[in-house]
Amino acid sequence: MSLIRRATPAAGLTLLLALGLAACGGAASGPAGSVPVVLISAHEYAFDPSTVEIETGPVRFEVTNTGTVEHELEIIDAGGTVVDEVEGLVPGLTRELTVDLEPGTYTYVCRIAGHEEAGMKGTLTVAG
């Protein structure tokens, strides 16, 4: 089964969430193409989208710096622990990050000096 979500045109981002579910209705499995993909744009000083909802299991984030300064993306669980991160996102660069996520609410932030304080953060909700 596939699901494609598109952000509003004003957001300037297409969020593609392709879900490949196992025949028994379990978590995503199989070839690499069956892992959900979330596209995130990082720019001064925000992420598009700023909220993401996905199902539990592996997910691949493709983070592109569409801005003019370096950014990063850190996924943080409810306890404040960094789950995984992408660093060194210079302007124009796209980096991938595949993470296996449990149900819960996470945040994603850019912790380069001043970026998080300027509002560069988002909410990631993982449904079980």
Secondary structure, DSSP 8 states (H G I E B T S, - for coil): --------GGGT--------B-TTS-SB-SSGGGS-EEEEEEETTEEESSEEEEESEEEEEEEEE-SSS-EEEEEE-TTS-EEEEEEEE-TT-EEEEEEEE-SEEEEEE--STTTTTTT-EEEEEEE-
